Amino acid sequence: MSTSPELGRSSRSGSGPGPQPHSVWPQRTMHITQLNRECLLHLFSFLDKDSRKNLARTCAQLQAVFEDPALWPLLHFRSLTELKKDNFLLSPVLRSLSICWHSSRVQVCSIEDWLKSAFQRSICSRHESLVNDFLLQVCDRCPNLTSVTLSGCGHVTDDCLARVLLCCPRLRALRLENCARVTNRTLAAVAAHGRALQTLHVDFCRNVSAAGLRRLRAACPRLALRAEHSAAMIPDQPPRGHLAPGPALRKLLPR
């Protein structure tokens, strides 16, 4: 019995071991833009801020995912320069914010203003308003914030923190570390406006006094308050005459 070439090729291609025909591969592949929004959000959630931004630049659909507030319930910054980038989104969905700056320049920021040299003042002038300005944006756009952590933010002020407490009534945790300008005024603002606050840390904040901590504990007995080393540190002193700033006069926080 004779067999046609077409039938022979068909039977041989479908029998026995060997690679599958190339025609099946398109059925197994999927472009990322074919995923639904929920899957894309899940995929984006594994990326850091820069990677999210780079992926969003590839097409309008992924840009829309990047701009979805559901992608941004948590923001963490490791340096102050990151606050100036456009690789994140502030929205009412934001629940947790942390700015942790661990740099040798933090020590410069912690020096009292009247003791700083002209060079040290020029260093601080480049970033001294960044955290305060950023937190004011957070106050306007993120009213549902529940947790804030600030570490090494030597220029953040009592007034700015009081504004955060006023504009974010759901704030439950405020953790401050090595914030040299934080004083008892922040503690008073917590007592006045931190109605939902459950946890307050003011570690290595030298201008927080033992008396201020006692008043806060009396006003908010249920508040979980921690002030590691703060009350034991030497607070800022007023200028003493016309002493020129120098290494012997510079007050640095303990390492």
CORVENSUL-V177549 format. One record per residue. N is the residue number from 0. RES is the residue in one letter. OMEGA is omega in degrees with one decimal (NA if undefined). NEAR is the number of other C-alpha atoms within 10 Angstrom. Layout:
# CORVENSUL-V177549
((N:RES:OMEGA:NEAR) (N:RES:OMEGA:NEAR))
This chain:
# CORVENSUL-V177549
((0:M:179.9:2) (1:S:179.6:4) (2:T:180.0:8) (3:S:178.9:8) (4:P:-178.1:9) (5:E:-179.9:8) (6:L:178.4:10) (7:G:179.5:10) (8:R:-178.8:11) (9:S:-178.4:11) (10:S:-179.9:11) (11:R:-177.8:9) (12:S:-177.6:14) (13:G:-177.2:11) (14:S:175.8:8) (15:G:179.7:8) (16:P:179.1:7) (17:G:-178.5:8) (18:P:176.8:7) (19:Q:178.9:10) (20:P:-178.6:9) (21:H:-175.3:7) (22:S:-178.4:7) (23:V:-175.0:9) (24:W:178.9:9) (25:P:179.3:8) (26:Q:-176.3:7) (27:R:-177.4:6) (28:T:178.4:8) (29:M:176.3:9) (30:H:-176.4:6) (31:I:-179.0:11) (32:T:176.2:12) (33:Q:177.3:9) (34:L:178.0:12) (35:N:-173.9:9) (36:R:-179.1:15) (37:E:178.3:11) (38:C:179.4:12) (39:L:176.9:18) (40:L:178.5:17) (41:H:178.2:11) (42:L:179.6:13) (43:F:-175.0:20) (44:S:179.2:15) (45:F:-175.8:10) (46:L:173.2:12) (47:D:-173.2:12) (48:K:-179.5:21) (49:D:-179.7:13) (50:S:176.7:12) (51:R:-179.0:21) (52:K:-179.5:19) (53:N:178.6:13) (54:L:-179.4:15) (55:A:-179.2:19) (56:R:-172.8:12) (57:T:179.0:10) (58:C:-177.1:10) (59:A:-178.6:11) (60:Q:179.0:13) (61:L:173.7:22) (62:Q:178.4:16) (63:A:176.2:12) (64:V:178.1:19) (65:F:-176.7:26) (66:E:177.8:17) (67:D:-178.8:15) (68:P:-179.1:16) (69:A:179.6:17) (70:L:-168.5:19) (71:W:174.7:20) (72:P:-176.0:18) (73:L:176.4:15) (74:L:177.5:16) (75:H:-179.8:16) (76:F:-178.7:15) (77:R:176.0:14) (78:S:-178.3:14) (79:L:179.7:19) (80:T:178.5:13) (81:E:-178.9:15) (82:L:-177.2:17) (83:K:-178.2:10) (84:K:178.6:10) (85:D:-176.4:10) (86:N:177.5:17) (87:F:-177.7:20) (88:L:172.9:19) (89:L:-178.4:17) (90:S:178.0:21) (91:P:179.1:18) (92:V:-177.3:19) (93:L:179.8:23) (94:R:-174.6:19) (95:S:-179.2:19) (96:L:174.9:20) (97:S:174.8:18) (98:I:-176.4:21) (99:C:-176.2:18) (100:W:178.8:19) (101:H:-175.8:14) (102:S:177.0:11) (103:S:180.0:8) (104:R:175.9:14) (105:V:178.4:21) (106:Q:177.5:19) (107:V:179.5:21) (108:C:-175.4:25) (109:S:177.2:25) (110:I:177.6:21) (111:E:-174.2:19) (112:D:-175.8:15) (113:W:178.2:16) (114:L:-176.6:19) (115:K:173.0:22) (116:S:178.4:17) (117:A:179.4:9) (118:F:179.4:9) (119:Q:177.2:15) (120:R:179.0:17) (121:S:176.6:11) (122:I:-177.9:14) (123:C:-176.8:19) (124:S:-177.9:12) (125:R:-175.1:10) (126:H:-170.7:14) (127:E:-179.4:17) (128:S:-172.6:13) (129:L:-175.5:18) (130:V:179.4:21) (131:N:179.4:19) (132:D:179.6:14) (133:F:-179.8:14) (134:L:175.5:18) (135:L:174.2:16) (136:Q:178.0:14) (137:V:179.3:21) (138:C:-177.6:21) (139:D:-169.7:14) (140:R:-170.5:18) (141:C:-176.0:22) (142:P:-176.6:21) (143:N:179.9:20) (144:L:-179.7:27) (145:T:-177.5:19) (146:S:176.5:20) (147:V:175.6:20) (148:T:178.1:17) (149:L:179.5:22) (150:S:-179.9:20) (151:G:179.9:25) (152:C:-171.8:27) (153:G:-177.0:25) (154:H:178.7:20) (155:V:-170.6:21) (156:T:175.6:19) (157:D:-178.2:19) (158:D:-179.6:14) (159:C:179.6:19) (160:L:175.9:22) (161:A:177.7:20) (162:R:177.8:15) (163:V:180.0:26) (164:L:179.6:26) (165:L:-173.0:19) (166:C:-179.3:20) (167:C:-172.9:23) (168:P:179.0:17) (169:R:-177.3:18) (170:L:-178.0:24) (171:R:-177.4:19) (172:A:176.0:21) (173:L:-176.9:24) (174:R:-178.6:18) (175:L:178.9:25) (176:E:176.7:22) (177:N:176.1:23) (178:C:-166.7:24) (179:A:-176.0:29) (180:R:177.4:22) (181:V:-176.9:25) (182:T:177.2:19) (183:N:177.7:19) (184:R:175.1:17) (185:T:177.3:21) (186:L:177.9:23) (187:A:178.0:18) (188:A:176.5:19) (189:V:179.8:23) (190:A:-176.0:18) (191:A:-169.5:15) (192:H:-176.6:17) (193:G:-175.1:25) (194:R:-179.2:16) (195:A:-173.9:16) (196:L:179.0:22) (197:Q:-176.1:15) (198:T:175.5:16) (199:L:173.4:21) (200:H:173.9:18) (201:V:-175.4:27) (202:D:177.4:19) (203:F:174.9:23) (204:C:-165.0:29) (205:R:-178.0:25) (206:N:170.1:22) (207:V:-173.5:27) (208:S:176.8:19) (209:A:179.3:14) (210:A:178.1:11) (211:G:177.5:18) (212:L:178.4:20) (213:R:179.0:11) (214:R:-179.9:15) (215:L:179.0:20) (216:R:178.2:16) (217:A:-178.1:12) (218:A:-176.7:14) (219:C:-174.4:18) (220:P:-178.5:10) (221:R:-179.1:11) (222:L:174.5:21) (223:A:-172.3:13) (224:L:175.3:18) (225:R:-179.5:15) (226:A:-176.1:21) (227:E:176.2:14) (228:H:-172.5:14) (229:S:-175.1:22) (230:A:-178.4:20) (231:A:-178.1:15) (232:M:179.0:16) (233:I:-179.6:14) (234:P:177.2:18) (235:D:179.3:15) (236:Q:176.5:9) (237:P:179.1:8) (238:P:-179.1:11) (239:R:177.0:9) (240:G:-176.9:6) (241:H:179.4:7) (242:L:178.1:10) (243:A:179.6:11) (244:P:179.2:14) (245:G:-176.4:10) (246:P:-177.8:9) (247:A:-177.2:6) (248:L:-175.2:13) (249:R:179.7:17) (250:K:179.7:17) (251:L:176.7:14) (252:L:179.5:17) (253:P:-178.7:9) (254:R:NA:4))
